[in-house]
């Protein structure tokens, strides 16, 4: 997490009824290998004694937090002059402040709940998704899933496929205009691509889901980058040719192809075609003599494209 301030979680509940759950959550977050890097937990009972009004402290801390976590049990708690408990006031304040709210309801049975607590649960139901739990193990499991989802939404952790993640430190200046233009030309002639020649680069990348909010994805750099190896040194194709059917090193012919994937594929196809047997026909049917390879060119190209498309670019292995 570096120097980033921890994301504050405010735990709201009837303290006496859910004292164990409150402590478990605090300790779980602080000890978990992932969560402790991002989060800290506020518990009112951890504060030193003060002459400030309890209600003022509660609401002030809700305002300081990023995440409001409500633990709702059977008891509603003591009420103020307006008939509201601290838990409901904290929920309302978190709502008014636009905080992320997580609600966890203890027990699957509602028969023993205070009617006011049932009303609070229904109020929360109308605004967000709540989760139920029966013991602390279920609670921590549900909490972990919610906090990881929060981190994903904030872009603080990445679980997307490698190609869909943003390429750190890359920008539109790292995109090769010519490669994009060649792609658009080919795609229009072969696949009826919707965009026309001359479409601005950001529009092409956005159409291909390779650019969002000015951020280019790893796939954008792999496909159209000026120098993809600056960001992904392993993104290259290595081609070898051996005499006969046995692999013996050193290889008589060994080439490493860099550049973006479109360039690499073209170079790899040319390399293979230069090593397979071919026959040249006559000009009986036209000014150009037909060339036939022992393995059709489109078969070679498809094999290389498949190898490039389906490799794991998060791995340092090469094709």
C-alpha positions as CSV (number, residue, x, y, z in Angstrom):
1,X,0.0,0.0,0.0
2,X,3.0,2.3,0.3
3,X,2.2,5.7,1.8
4,X,-1.5,5.5,1.0
5,X,-3.8,6.1,3.9
6,X,-5.7,3.1,5.0
7,X,-9.4,2.9,3.9
8,X,-11.4,3.3,7.1
9,X,-14.2,1.0,7.9
10,X,-16.8,2.1,10.5
11,X,-18.5,-0.8,12.2
12,X,-22.1,0.1,13.4
13,X,-24.2,-2.2,15.6
14,X,-25.7,-2.6,19.0
15,X,-22.4,-3.0,20.8
16,X,-23.4,-5.4,23.6
17,X,-25.3,-7.8,21.4
18,X,-22.7,-8.1,18.7
19,X,-19.5,-7.4,20.8
20,X,-17.8,-10.7,19.6
21,X,-18.6,-10.0,15.9
22,X,-17.2,-6.5,16.2
23,X,-13.9,-7.7,17.7
24,X,-13.6,-10.6,15.2
25,X,-14.0,-8.2,12.2
26,X,-11.4,-5.8,13.6
27,X,-8.9,-8.5,14.2
28,X,-9.6,-10.3,10.9
29,X,-9.1,-7.3,8.8
30,X,-5.9,-6.3,10.6
31,X,-4.4,-9.8,10.4
32,X,-5.5,-10.8,6.8
33,X,-2.5,-10.8,4.4
34,X,-4.4,-8.8,1.8
35,X,-7.0,-6.7,3.7
36,X,-4.6,-5.2,6.2
37,X,-2.7,-3.6,3.3
38,X,-5.7,-1.5,2.5
39,X,-8.1,-1.3,5.4
40,X,-8.3,-0.2,9.0
41,X,-11.3,-0.7,11.3
42,X,-12.9,1.9,13.6
43,X,-14.5,0.5,16.8
44,X,-15.9,3.0,19.3
45,X,-14.8,0.8,22.2
46,X,-11.2,1.3,21.1
47,X,-11.3,5.0,21.7
48,X,-9.9,6.4,25.0
49,X,-12.3,8.1,27.4
50,X,-13.4,11.6,26.4
51,X,-15.8,14.3,27.6
52,X,-17.3,14.6,24.1
53,X,-20.9,13.5,23.5
54,X,-21.0,9.9,22.3
55,X,-23.4,10.7,19.5
56,X,-21.1,13.4,18.2
57,X,-18.2,11.0,18.1
58,X,-20.2,8.4,16.3
59,X,-21.4,10.6,13.5
60,X,-18.0,12.4,13.1
61,X,-16.3,9.0,12.6
62,X,-18.9,7.9,10.1
63,X,-18.0,11.1,8.1
64,X,-14.3,10.2,8.3
65,X,-14.8,6.6,7.1
66,X,-14.9,5.4,3.5
67,X,-17.0,2.3,4.3
68,X,-19.9,2.0,6.6
69,X,-20.5,-1.6,7.8
70,X,-23.8,-2.3,9.6
71,X,-24.2,-5.4,11.7
72,X,-27.9,-5.9,12.4
73,X,-29.1,-8.4,15.0
74,X,-32.2,-8.8,17.0
75,X,-31.9,-5.7,19.3
76,X,-32.6,-2.2,18.0
77,X,-30.7,-0.4,20.8
78,X,-31.5,2.6,22.9
79,X,-33.2,5.5,21.3
80,X,-32.8,9.3,21.4
81,X,-35.4,12.0,21.6
82,X,-36.4,11.4,17.9
83,X,-36.9,7.6,18.5
84,X,-33.8,6.5,16.6
85,X,-31.0,4.3,17.8
86,X,-27.3,5.1,17.2
87,X,-27.2,2.4,14.6
88,X,-30.0,3.8,12.5
89,X,-28.6,7.4,12.9
90,X,-25.2,6.2,11.7
91,X,-26.8,4.4,8.7
92,X,-28.7,7.5,7.7
93,X,-25.6,9.7,8.1
94,X,-23.5,7.3,5.9
95,X,-26.3,7.4,3.3
96,X,-26.4,11.2,3.4
97,X,-22.6,11.3,3.0
98,X,-22.6,9.0,0.1
99,X,-20.5,6.3,1.8
100,X,-20.1,2.8,0.6
101,X,-22.5,0.8,2.8
102,X,-22.2,-2.9,3.6
103,X,-25.0,-4.5,5.6
104,X,-24.8,-7.9,7.3
105,X,-27.8,-9.4,9.1
106,X,-27.3,-12.0,11.8
107,X,-29.5,-15.1,11.7
108,X,-31.9,-16.3,9.0
109,X,-34.9,-16.1,11.3
110,X,-36.7,-12.8,11.8
111,X,-39.2,-13.9,14.5
112,X,-37.2,-12.7,17.5
113,X,-36.2,-9.3,16.1
114,X,-37.3,-6.0,17.6
115,X,-39.9,-4.5,15.2
116,X,-37.8,-1.3,14.9
117,X,-34.8,-3.5,13.8
118,X,-37.0,-5.2,11.2
119,X,-38.0,-1.8,9.9
120,X,-34.3,-0.8,9.7
121,X,-33.5,-4.0,7.8
122,X,-36.4,-3.3,5.4
123,X,-35.1,0.3,4.9
124,X,-31.6,-1.1,4.0
125,X,-33.2,-3.6,1.7
126,X,-34.7,-0.8,-0.3
127,X,-31.3,0.8,-0.9
128,X,-28.7,-1.9,-1.2
129,X,-27.9,-5.7,-1.1
130,X,-27.5,-7.1,2.3
131,X,-26.0,-10.4,3.4
132,X,-27.0,-12.8,6.1
133,X,-24.7,-14.8,8.4
134,X,-25.2,-17.2,11.3
135,X,-21.7,-17.3,12.8
136,X,-18.4,-15.4,12.6
137,X,-17.0,-17.8,10.0
138,X,-19.8,-16.9,7.6
139,X,-19.5,-13.2,8.5
140,X,-15.7,-13.0,7.7
141,X,-16.2,-14.9,4.5
142,X,-18.9,-12.5,3.3
143,X,-16.9,-9.5,4.5
144,X,-13.8,-10.7,2.6
145,X,-15.8,-11.0,-0.6
146,X,-17.4,-7.6,-0.2
147,X,-14.1,-5.9,0.5
148,X,-12.3,-7.5,-2.4
149,X,-15.2,-6.4,-4.7
150,X,-14.7,-2.9,-3.3
151,X,-11.0,-3.0,-4.1
152,X,-11.7,-4.2,-7.6
153,X,-14.2,-1.4,-8.3
154,X,-11.7,1.1,-7.1
155,X,-9.1,-0.3,-9.4
156,X,-6.8,-1.1,-6.4
157,X,-6.4,-4.8,-7.2
158,X,-6.7,-6.5,-10.5
159,X,-8.4,-9.8,-11.2
160,X,-9.2,-9.1,-14.8
161,X,-7.5,-11.2,-17.5
162,X,-4.0,-9.9,-18.2
163,X,-4.9,-8.6,-21.6
164,X,-7.8,-6.5,-20.2
165,X,-5.9,-4.8,-17.5
166,X,-4.5,-1.3,-17.9
167,X,-0.9,-1.1,-19.1
168,X,0.9,0.8,-16.4
169,X,2.8,3.9,-17.6
170,X,1.5,3.5,-21.1
171,X,-0.5,6.1,-23.0
172,X,-1.9,6.8,-26.5
173,X,1.6,8.1,-27.5
174,X,2.8,4.5,-27.2
175,X,0.3,3.4,-30.0
176,X,1.6,3.1,-33.5
177,X,-0.8,4.9,-35.9
178,X,0.3,2.9,-38.9
179,X,-0.4,-0.5,-37.2
180,X,-3.9,0.7,-36.3
181,X,-4.5,1.9,-39.9
182,X,-3.3,-1.5,-41.3
183,X,-5.6,-3.3,-39.0
184,X,-8.6,-1.2,-39.9
185,X,-7.9,-1.7,-43.6
186,X,-7.6,-5.5,-43.2
187,X,-10.6,-5.7,-41.0
188,X,-12.8,-3.7,-43.4
189,X,-11.8,-5.9,-46.4
190,X,-11.9,-9.2,-44.6
191,X,-14.5,-8.8,-41.8
192,X,-16.7,-5.8,-42.7
193,X,-15.2,-3.8,-39.8
194,X,-17.6,-1.0,-38.9
195,X,-15.1,1.9,-38.7
196,X,-13.6,3.5,-41.7
197,X,-10.1,4.5,-42.7
198,X,-9.1,7.7,-41.0
199,X,-11.1,7.1,-37.8
200,X,-9.3,8.7,-34.9
201,X,-7.1,6.3,-33.0
202,X,-8.9,6.7,-29.7
203,X,-12.2,5.9,-31.4
204,X,-10.8,2.7,-32.9
205,X,-9.4,1.6,-29.6
206,X,-12.6,2.4,-27.7
207,X,-14.6,0.5,-30.3
208,X,-12.3,-2.5,-29.7
209,X,-12.7,-2.1,-25.9
210,X,-8.9,-1.4,-25.6
211,X,-9.2,2.2,-24.3
212,X,-11.3,3.5,-21.3
213,X,-11.0,6.9,-19.7
214,X,-7.8,7.5,-21.6
215,X,-6.1,4.4,-20.3
216,X,-4.8,1.8,-22.8
217,X,-5.0,-1.9,-22.0
218,X,-2.2,-4.4,-22.2
219,X,-4.0,-5.8,-25.3
220,X,-3.8,-2.4,-27.0
221,X,-0.1,-2.3,-26.5
222,X,0.4,-5.9,-27.6
223,X,-1.6,-5.3,-30.8
224,X,-0.7,-1.8,-31.8
225,X,2.2,-0.7,-29.6
226,X,5.3,1.1,-31.0
227,X,7.5,-0.9,-28.6
228,X,5.5,-3.5,-26.6
229,X,8.7,-5.0,-25.3
230,X,9.3,-1.9,-23.2
231,X,6.3,-3.0,-21.1
232,X,6.3,-6.7,-21.7
233,X,9.8,-8.0,-22.6
234,X,8.6,-11.5,-22.9
235,X,6.0,-10.7,-25.7
236,X,8.0,-12.1,-28.6
237,X,8.0,-15.0,-31.0
238,X,11.0,-17.3,-31.3
239,X,11.3,-19.4,-34.5
240,X,13.7,-22.2,-35.0
241,X,14.4,-24.5,-38.0
242,X,16.1,-27.9,-37.6
243,X,17.3,-30.2,-40.4
244,X,15.3,-33.4,-40.2
245,X,12.8,-34.4,-37.5
246,X,15.1,-34.3,-34.5
247,X,15.7,-31.3,-32.3
248,X,19.4,-30.7,-32.0
249,X,21.0,-27.6,-30.6
250,X,22.3,-25.2,-31.6
251,X,19.5,-24.7,-34.1
252,X,20.8,-24.0,-37.6
253,X,18.2,-21.2,-38.0
254,X,17.0,-19.2,-35.0
255,X,15.1,-15.9,-35.1
256,X,13.5,-13.8,-32.4
257,X,10.7,-11.5,-33.7
258,X,9.7,-8.5,-31.7
259,X,7.3,-5.5,-32.3
260,X,3.6,-5.7,-31.8
261,X,1.7,-8.9,-32.4
262,X,0.6,-8.0,-35.9
263,X,4.2,-7.5,-36.9
264,X,5.4,-10.6,-35.1
265,X,2.8,-12.8,-36.8
266,X,3.7,-11.5,-40.3
267,X,7.4,-12.1,-39.6
268,X,6.8,-15.6,-38.2
269,X,4.6,-16.6,-41.1
270,X,7.3,-15.4,-43.5
271,X,10.0,-17.4,-41.6
272,X,8.0,-20.6,-41.7
273,X,7.2,-20.2,-45.4
274,X,10.8,-19.6,-46.2
275,X,11.7,-23.1,-44.6
276,X,8.9,-25.3,-46.1
277,X,9.1,-26.9,-49.5
278,X,7.4,-25.1,-52.3
279,X,6.8,-25.6,-56.0
280,X,6.4,-23.0,-58.7
281,X,4.1,-23.5,-61.6
282,X,4.1,-22.1,-65.1
283,X,2.7,-18.8,-66.5
284,X,0.3,-20.7,-68.7
285,X,-2.7,-19.1,-67.0
286,X,-1.3,-15.6,-66.3
287,X,1.7,-13.3,-66.0
288,X,2.5,-14.6,-62.5
289,X,3.6,-18.2,-61.9
290,X,1.6,-19.8,-59.1
291,X,3.5,-20.9,-55.9
292,X,2.3,-23.9,-53.9
293,X,3.7,-24.6,-50.4
294,X,3.8,-28.1,-49.0
295,X,1.7,-26.6,-46.1
296,X,-0.8,-24.0,-47.2
297,X,0.0,-20.5,-46.2
298,X,-3.4,-19.9,-44.5
299,X,-2.9,-23.1,-42.4
300,X,0.5,-21.8,-41.2
301,X,-0.9,-18.4,-40.5
302,X,-3.8,-19.8,-38.5
303,X,-1.6,-22.0,-36.4
304,X,0.7,-19.0,-35.5
305,X,-2.3,-16.7,-34.8
306,X,-3.8,-19.3,-32.5
307,X,-0.5,-19.7,-30.6
308,X,-0.2,-16.0,-30.2
309,X,-3.8,-15.4,-29.3
310,X,-4.1,-18.1,-26.7
311,X,-0.8,-17.8,-24.9
312,X,-0.7,-16.5,-21.3
313,X,0.9,-13.0,-21.5
314,X,1.1,-12.9,-17.7
315,X,3.7,-15.6,-18.0
316,X,7.3,-15.0,-18.9
317,X,7.2,-18.0,-21.3
318,X,7.5,-17.2,-25.0
319,X,5.9,-18.6,-28.2
